[in-house]
Amino acid sequence: GCYQDNCVYNHCFLLIYGYFSSIDVPYALQTFALGINSRGQIVGSYQDNSGYNHGFLRKREGHFSTIDVPNALHTVAYHINSRGQIVGTYNDGYNHGFIAEPDTIEGVNPAPPSPKHKLTTTWGKIKSR
């Protein structure tokens, strides 16, 4: 689910069997969780301090990766299937779709560092559609 704080920034959470987990990307102004698969991987987007949107993957263990299509102004990850393929959109002045495949690092930037979260960069073979 998602909620807004007193400053009207969006935050997300996961509630499983009564256990609450925050899904906020470290140092993001806002986080939007948009998809989850059967392996507990969550995708969505977050807004940085400059107002740009980036896609993200949160692994079940809580590790975040940023998904940025090269040369895009904004990237949003909408859905992830059980094989780890992610679909989303990006804007480079025009709107496009993409499919990101797991297990590569091409075209991916790590999420901002945080002492509380380990970050991975195992995403990025991005195919424009």
C-alpha atoms as an extended CHARMM CRD file, in Angstrom:
* protein
*
       129  EXT
         1         1  GLY       CA              0.0000000000        0.0000000000        0.0000000000  PROA      1               0.0000000000
         2         2  CYS       CA              0.9240000000        3.6730000000       -0.0620000000  PROA      2               0.0000000000
         3         3  TYR       CA              0.2790000000        6.7100000000        2.1100000000  PROA      3               0.0000000000
         4         4  GLN       CA              1.0870000000       10.4220000000        2.1470000000  PROA      4               0.0000000000
         5         5  ASP       CA              2.9480000000       12.0910000000        4.9940000000  PROA      5               0.0000000000
         6         6  ASN       CA              2.2050000000       15.5530000000        6.4410000000  PROA      6               0.0000000000
         7         7  CYS       CA              4.2580000000       17.1600000000        3.6330000000  PROA      7               0.0000000000
         8         8  VAL       CA              2.1260000000       15.2980000000        1.0350000000  PROA      8               0.0000000000
         9         9  TYR       CA              5.0250000000       13.0360000000       -0.0330000000  PROA      9               0.0000000000
        10        10  ASN       CA              4.1600000000        9.4950000000       -1.0430000000  PROA      10              0.0000000000
        11        11  HSD       CA              5.5630000000        6.4770000000        0.8500000000  PROA      11              0.0000000000
        12        12  CYS       CA              4.8610000000        2.7730000000        0.4030000000  PROA      12              0.0000000000
        13        13  PHE       CA              4.7510000000       -0.2980000000        2.6080000000  PROA      13              0.0000000000
        14        14  LEU       CA              4.2640000000       -4.0290000000        2.5340000000  PROA      14              0.0000000000
        15        15  LEU       CA              2.0810000000       -5.7350000000        5.1340000000  PROA      15              0.0000000000
        16        16  ILE       CA              2.3820000000       -9.5260000000        5.2890000000  PROA      16              0.0000000000
        17        17  TYR       CA              0.9060000000      -11.5980000000        8.1480000000  PROA      17              0.0000000000
        18        18  GLY       CA              0.7880000000       -8.5010000000       10.3260000000  PROA      18              0.0000000000
        19        19  TYR       CA              4.4190000000       -7.4820000000        9.6870000000  PROA      19              0.0000000000
        20        20  PHE       CA              5.0100000000       -3.9690000000        8.3180000000  PROA      20              0.0000000000
        21        21  SER       CA              7.9370000000       -3.2350000000        5.9530000000  PROA      21              0.0000000000
        22        22  SER       CA              8.7310000000        0.1890000000        4.5490000000  PROA      22              0.0000000000
        23        23  ILE       CA              9.3710000000        0.3760000000        0.8020000000  PROA      23              0.0000000000
        24        24  ASP       CA             10.9680000000        3.8200000000        0.6720000000  PROA      24              0.0000000000
        25        25  VAL       CA             13.9940000000        4.1120000000       -1.6070000000  PROA      25              0.0000000000
        26        26  PRO       CA             16.8620000000        5.6390000000        0.4330000000  PROA      26              0.0000000000
        27        27  TYR       CA             17.0540000000        9.4550000000        0.1230000000  PROA      27              0.0000000000
        28        28  ALA       CA             14.0630000000        9.6210000000       -2.2460000000  PROA      28              0.0000000000
        29        29  LEU       CA             11.4940000000       12.3870000000       -1.8550000000  PROA      29              0.0000000000
        30        30  GLN       CA              8.6880000000       10.0250000000       -2.8230000000  PROA      30              0.0000000000
        31        31  THR       CA              8.3450000000        6.3130000000       -3.5470000000  PROA      31              0.0000000000
        32        32  PHE       CA              5.6010000000        4.6340000000       -5.6020000000  PROA      32              0.0000000000
        33        33  ALA       CA              5.4090000000        0.8120000000       -5.4260000000  PROA      33              0.0000000000
        34        34  LEU       CA              3.5940000000       -0.3710000000       -8.5570000000  PROA      34              0.0000000000
        35        35  GLY       CA              4.1660000000       -4.1040000000       -8.9840000000  PROA      35              0.0000000000
        36        36  ILE       CA              5.1030000000       -7.2440000000       -7.0430000000  PROA      36              0.0000000000
        37        37  ASN       CA              5.7990000000      -10.7890000000       -8.1930000000  PROA      37              0.0000000000
        38        38  SER       CA              5.5040000000      -14.2110000000       -6.5520000000  PROA      38              0.0000000000
        39        39  ARG       CA              9.1730000000      -14.0010000000       -5.4170000000  PROA      39              0.0000000000
        40        40  GLY       CA              8.4870000000      -10.8720000000       -3.3410000000  PROA      40              0.0000000000
        41        41  GLN       CA             10.3260000000       -8.5340000000       -5.7120000000  PROA      41              0.0000000000
        42        42  ILE       CA              8.7600000000       -5.0770000000       -5.9130000000  PROA      42              0.0000000000
        43        43  VAL       CA              9.0890000000       -2.4960000000       -8.6860000000  PROA      43              0.0000000000
        44        44  GLY       CA              7.9810000000        1.0910000000       -9.0040000000  PROA      44              0.0000000000
        45        45  SER       CA              9.4030000000        4.5770000000       -9.2050000000  PROA      45              0.0000000000
        46        46  TYR       CA             10.8970000000        7.1580000000       -6.9120000000  PROA      46              0.0000000000
        47        47  GLN       CA             11.4060000000       10.8910000000       -7.1870000000  PROA      47              0.0000000000
        48        48  ASP       CA             14.8240000000       12.3340000000       -6.3900000000  PROA      48              0.0000000000
        49        49  ASN       CA             15.5680000000       15.7700000000       -4.9160000000  PROA      49              0.0000000000
        50        50  SER       CA             15.7620000000       17.2630000000       -8.4300000000  PROA      50              0.0000000000
        51        51  GLY       CA             12.2460000000       16.0960000000       -9.2960000000  PROA      51              0.0000000000
        52        52  TYR       CA             13.3290000000       13.3030000000      -11.6830000000  PROA      52              0.0000000000
        53        53  ASN       CA             11.6510000000        9.8980000000      -11.5900000000  PROA      53              0.0000000000
        54        54  HSD       CA             13.6770000000        6.6890000000      -11.5930000000  PROA      54              0.0000000000
        55        55  GLY       CA             12.5040000000        3.1050000000      -11.7200000000  PROA      55              0.0000000000
        56        56  PHE       CA             13.4760000000        0.7720000000       -8.8950000000  PROA      56              0.0000000000
        57        57  LEU       CA             13.6060000000       -2.8820000000       -7.9860000000  PROA      57              0.0000000000
        58        58  ARG       CA             13.3970000000       -3.9290000000       -4.3430000000  PROA      58              0.0000000000
        59        59  LYS       CA             14.4560000000       -7.4980000000       -3.7650000000  PROA      59              0.0000000000
        60        60  ARG       CA             12.7240000000       -9.5570000000       -1.1170000000  PROA      60              0.0000000000
        61        61  GLU       CA             15.6940000000       -9.0530000000        1.2480000000  PROA      61              0.0000000000
        62        62  GLY       CA             15.2300000000       -5.2630000000        1.0140000000  PROA      62              0.0000000000
        63        63  HSD       CA             18.0690000000       -4.4120000000       -1.3900000000  PROA      63              0.0000000000
        64        64  PHE       CA             17.2330000000       -1.6260000000       -3.8520000000  PROA      64              0.0000000000
        65        65  SER       CA             18.4410000000       -1.1240000000       -7.4280000000  PROA      65              0.0000000000
        66        66  THR       CA             17.7050000000        1.8890000000       -9.6080000000  PROA      66              0.0000000000
        67        67  ILE       CA             16.4630000000        1.2710000000      -13.1460000000  PROA      67              0.0000000000
        68        68  ASP       CA             17.3030000000        4.1730000000      -15.4670000000  PROA      68              0.0000000000
        69        69  VAL       CA             17.0320000000        3.8600000000      -19.2300000000  PROA      69              0.0000000000
        70        70  PRO       CA             20.1420000000        5.5400000000      -20.7100000000  PROA      70              0.0000000000
        71        71  ASN       CA             19.5250000000        9.1690000000      -21.7910000000  PROA      71              0.0000000000
        72        72  ALA       CA             16.0000000000        9.1590000000      -20.3330000000  PROA      72              0.0000000000
        73        73  LEU       CA             14.6390000000       12.0710000000      -18.3330000000  PROA      73              0.0000000000
        74        74  HSD       CA             12.2560000000        9.8420000000      -16.3740000000  PROA      74              0.0000000000
        75        75  THR       CA             11.9310000000        6.0530000000      -15.9610000000  PROA      75              0.0000000000
        76        76  VAL       CA              9.0460000000        4.1540000000      -14.3010000000  PROA      76              0.0000000000
        77        77  ALA       CA              8.9240000000        0.3810000000      -13.6760000000  PROA      77              0.0000000000
        78        78  TYR       CA              5.3250000000       -0.9000000000      -13.6230000000  PROA      78              0.0000000000
        79        79  HSD       CA              5.3410000000       -4.7000000000      -13.4590000000  PROA      79              0.0000000000
        80        80  ILE       CA              7.6860000000       -7.6240000000      -12.7660000000  PROA      80              0.0000000000
        81        81  ASN       CA              7.0040000000      -11.2540000000      -13.6190000000  PROA      81              0.0000000000
        82        82  SER       CA              8.2310000000      -14.3930000000      -11.8200000000  PROA      82              0.0000000000
        83        83  ARG       CA             11.2480000000      -14.5960000000      -14.1790000000  PROA      83              0.0000000000
        84        84  GLY       CA             12.3200000000      -11.0980000000      -13.0930000000  PROA      84              0.0000000000
        85        85  GLN       CA             11.4960000000       -9.3240000000      -16.3470000000  PROA      85              0.0000000000
        86        86  ILE       CA             10.3930000000       -5.7510000000      -15.7560000000  PROA      86              0.0000000000
        87        87  VAL       CA              8.2090000000       -3.6180000000      -18.0160000000  PROA      87              0.0000000000
        88        88  GLY       CA              7.8710000000        0.1090000000      -17.7630000000  PROA      88              0.0000000000
        89        89  THR       CA              8.0240000000        3.4290000000      -19.5260000000  PROA      89              0.0000000000
        90        90  TYR       CA             10.6140000000        6.1390000000      -20.0100000000  PROA      90              0.0000000000
        91        91  ASN       CA             10.6730000000        9.6360000000      -21.4330000000  PROA      91              0.0000000000
        92        92  ASP       CA             13.5040000000       11.1690000000      -23.4390000000  PROA      92              0.0000000000
        93        93  GLY       CA             11.2950000000       13.9270000000      -24.7930000000  PROA      93              0.0000000000
        94        94  TYR       CA              8.9170000000       11.2440000000      -26.0950000000  PROA      94              0.0000000000
        95        95  ASN       CA              7.2260000000        8.3970000000      -24.2200000000  PROA      95              0.0000000000
        96        96  HSD       CA              8.4820000000        4.8320000000      -24.8170000000  PROA      96              0.0000000000
        97        97  GLY       CA              8.0760000000        1.4100000000      -23.2470000000  PROA      97              0.0000000000
        98        98  PHE       CA             10.8740000000       -0.9210000000      -22.1380000000  PROA      98              0.0000000000
        99        99  ILE       CA             11.5410000000       -4.4530000000      -20.9480000000  PROA      99              0.0000000000
       100       100  ALA       CA             14.4450000000       -4.9290000000      -18.5080000000  PROA      100             0.0000000000
       101       101  GLU       CA             16.0190000000       -8.3660000000      -18.2450000000  PROA      101             0.0000000000
       102       102  PRO       CA             17.7110000000       -9.6300000000      -15.0440000000  PROA      102             0.0000000000
       103       103  ASP       CA             21.3870000000      -10.3860000000      -14.4140000000  PROA      103             0.0000000000
       104       104  THR       CA             23.1580000000       -7.6110000000      -16.2920000000  PROA      104             0.0000000000
       105       105  ILE       CA             24.4810000000       -4.2000000000      -15.2900000000  PROA      105             0.0000000000
       106       106  GLU       CA             24.2380000000       -2.3410000000      -18.5970000000  PROA      106             0.0000000000
       107       107  GLY       CA             22.2520000000        0.8980000000      -18.3260000000  PROA      107             0.0000000000
       108       108  VAL       CA             21.6070000000        0.7430000000      -14.5940000000  PROA      108             0.0000000000
       109       109  ASN       CA             22.6010000000        3.1580000000      -11.8410000000  PROA      109             0.0000000000
       110       110  PRO       CA             22.6840000000        2.0660000000       -8.1970000000  PROA      110             0.0000000000
       111       111  ALA       CA             20.1760000000        3.7160000000       -5.8760000000  PROA      111             0.0000000000
       112       112  PRO       CA             21.6090000000        6.4360000000       -3.6230000000  PROA      112             0.0000000000
       113       113  PRO       CA             23.7750000000        4.9790000000       -0.8240000000  PROA      113             0.0000000000
       114       114  SER       CA             22.3340000000        4.5010000000        2.6150000000  PROA      114             0.0000000000
       115       115  PRO       CA             23.8840000000        3.0140000000        5.7560000000  PROA      115             0.0000000000
       116       116  LYS       CA             20.6400000000        1.1150000000        6.4030000000  PROA      116             0.0000000000
       117       117  HSD       CA             20.2660000000       -0.6140000000        3.0160000000  PROA      117             0.0000000000
       118       118  LYS       CA             22.5340000000       -2.7730000000        0.9030000000  PROA      118             0.0000000000
       119       119  LEU       CA             22.2710000000       -1.8940000000       -2.7880000000  PROA      119             0.0000000000
       120       120  THR       CA             22.7330000000       -4.0520000000       -5.8430000000  PROA      120             0.0000000000
       121       121  THR       CA             23.1860000000       -3.2780000000       -9.5220000000  PROA      121             0.0000000000
       122       122  THR       CA             22.1080000000       -6.4810000000      -11.2480000000  PROA      122             0.0000000000
       123       123  TRP       CA             19.6490000000       -4.9520000000      -13.7010000000  PROA      123             0.0000000000
       124       124  GLY       CA             19.8170000000       -3.1920000000      -16.9510000000  PROA      124             0.0000000000
       125       125  LYS       CA             19.6540000000       -5.0980000000      -20.2040000000  PROA      125             0.0000000000
       126       126  ILE       CA             16.9580000000       -2.7360000000      -21.3440000000  PROA      126             0.0000000000
       127       127  LYS       CA             15.1260000000       -3.1500000000      -24.6230000000  PROA      127             0.0000000000
       128       128  SER       CA             13.1280000000       -0.1990000000      -25.9070000000  PROA      128             0.0000000000
       129       129  ARG       CA              9.6690000000       -0.8760000000      -27.3090000000  PROA      129             0.0000000000
